Amino acid sequence: MPLTIPAERWYKALRLRRSRRRFLPRPLGPDEHTRLEVLCRDFSPFPGARAVVVNASPEEVFKGFLGHYGKIKGAPAFTVFIGQPGDPHTQEKVGFLGEAVVLEATSLGLGTCWVAGFFRPDAAASLAGAAPDERVLAVTPVGCVAEEWSFEEKAMAGFGRSHRRKPLSDLVTGPPEKEWPIWIRAALEAARLAPSAVNRQPWRFLVREESITLSTDDLNDSYGISKRLDCGIAMLHIEVACRVHGIAGGWRFLDPPGVATWQIEQSDAIPEADVIERGISPIRGNAWPALRRRT
Ligand SMILES: Cc1cc2nc3c(=O)[nH]c(=O)nc-3n(C[C@H](O)[C@H](O)[C@H](O)COP(=O)(O)O)c2cc1C
């Protein structure tokens, strides 16, 4: 049965998620594995984008990549994100789908880290059973992580720098902030917390009364990783935040540097107080509510 977005669960998860690169020597529990497998099987927001959970160490996939960035240790499992090279929107579609897996894993208390730069796509494709006409765009290790970050992880994250986000004022054009309805603010704050390669935050947002349009800041990809992949991740954060606030809508893909427009189809906007009553606090500024909690 097709799976719809579990908006509240993923909205909570998108605030807790942080990239984790050191894993505990513990296999995935059967329930954790099944939940991820079911998601990969049943969540299919865009045909041609798919994800495969591999319940084995990703050692082969990361073998040979030295240095700090991208060094993943000890993961018991990983997920492979696969797209169609002929589709001009494959990057954003795979970003959207892949982040769904990441948020589901986060909601299960597992650690993840998008890796699109320093890995072996051929090894990942073979372990995931990708077809010759498919292309692996990224992977994430999945597994249990220690509550406290290891020294190496902290060093890699530049003691917080790699998690800092740009202020919305640098990212958004459109009406002034004070005129934004709650759902627009929530969607933009959620998008801003999305992970991006080397934390480059390439997304730009054009706000209108009933839509949010994402574009990339420019057409120059860095590290050979498409900025549209980052934007696909931010798209899922936007949709999740909108759904939590009672806003249904749909995506229309755009030509570069545009990525996609979220257009409202139905608005039963929920007042912020009601959202808070359901145990979901609003996102405000750069603060993660649970920086030191297990992700
Ligand atoms: C598309 C994409 C590719 C990434 N590639 C890598 C990678 O190759 N190696 C790595 O260690 N981290 C990678 N990251 C993780 C980013 O460095 C991380 O998301 C960013 O610094 C923000 O930190 P946070 O995820 O903890 O919020 C990638 C993230 C994204 C979204």
The ligand as an SDF file (V2000), in Angstrom:
LIG
                    3D

 31 33  0  0  0  0  0  0  0  0999 V2000
   23.8630   15.6990   -0.6220 C   0  0  0  0  0  0  0  0  0  0  0  0
   24.7900   15.6330    0.5610 C   0  0  0  0  0  0  0  0  0  0  0  0
   26.0340   15.0580    0.4120 C   0  0  0  0  0  0  0  0  0  0  0  0
   26.8860   14.9290    1.5170 C   0  0  0  0  0  0  0  0  0  0  0  0
   28.0900   14.3100    1.3280 N   0  0  0  0  0  0  0  0  0  0  0  0
   28.8610   14.0700    2.4130 C   0  0  0  0  0  0  0  0  0  0  0  0
   30.0530   13.3080    2.2690 C   0  0  0  0  0  0  0  0  0  0  0  0
   30.4170   12.8990    1.1530 O   0  0  0  0  0  0  0  0  0  0  0  0
   30.7550   13.0460    3.3900 N   0  0  0  0  0  0  0  0  0  0  0  0
   30.3650   13.4980    4.6450 C   0  0  0  0  0  0  0  0  0  0  0  0
   31.0290   13.2120    5.6350 O   0  0  0  0  0  0  0  0  0  0  0  0
   29.2690   14.2600    4.7950 N   0  0  0  0  0  0  0  0  0  0  0  0
   28.5010   14.5320    3.7200 C   0  0  0  0  0  0  0  0  0  0  0  0
   27.3450   15.2490    3.8790 N   0  0  0  0  0  0  0  0  0  0  0  0
   26.9420   15.7390    5.2110 C   0  0  0  0  0  0  0  0  0  0  0  0
   27.0970   17.2700    5.3240 C   0  0  0  0  0  0  0  0  0  0  0  0
   28.4510   17.6000    5.5360 O   0  0  0  0  0  0  0  0  0  0  0  0
   26.2150   17.7820    6.4750 C   0  0  0  0  0  0  0  0  0  0  0  0
   24.8860   17.5070    6.1620 O   0  0  0  0  0  0  0  0  0  0  0  0
   26.3490   19.2930    6.6940 C   0  0  0  0  0  0  0  0  0  0  0  0
   27.6360   19.6220    7.1540 O   0  0  0  0  0  0  0  0  0  0  0  0
   25.3420   19.8160    7.7230 C   0  0  0  0  0  0  0  0  0  0  0  0
   25.5040   19.1740    8.9570 O   0  0  0  0  0  0  0  0  0  0  0  0
   24.2900   18.3580    9.6020 P   0  0  0  0  0  0  0  0  0  0  0  0
   23.8840   17.2990    8.6170 O   0  0  0  0  0  0  0  0  0  0  0  0
   24.8280   17.7470   10.8540 O   0  0  0  0  0  0  0  0  0  0  0  0
   23.1640   19.3100    9.8650 O   0  0  0  0  0  0  0  0  0  0  0  0
   26.4930   15.4180    2.7880 C   0  0  0  0  0  0  0  0  0  0  0  0
   25.2380   16.0100    2.9280 C   0  0  0  0  0  0  0  0  0  0  0  0
   24.3920   16.0970    1.8350 C   0  0  0  0  0  0  0  0  0  0  0  0
   23.0340   16.6750    2.0190 C   0  0  0  0  0  0  0  0  0  0  0  0
  1  2  1  0
  2  3  1  0
  2 30  2  0
  3  4  2  0
  4  5  1  0
  4 28  1  0
  5  6  2  0
  6  7  1  0
  6 13  1  0
  7  8  2  0
  7  9  1  0
  9 10  1  0
 10 11  2  0
 10 12  1  0
 12 13  2  0
 13 14  1  0
 14 15  1  0
 14 28  1  0
 15 16  1  0
 16 17  1  0
 16 18  1  0
 18 19  1  0
 18 20  1  0
 20 21  1  0
 20 22  1  0
 22 23  1  0
 23 24  1  0
 24 25  2  0
 24 26  1  0
 24 27  1  0
 28 29  2  0
 29 30  1  0
 30 31  1  0
M  END
$$$$
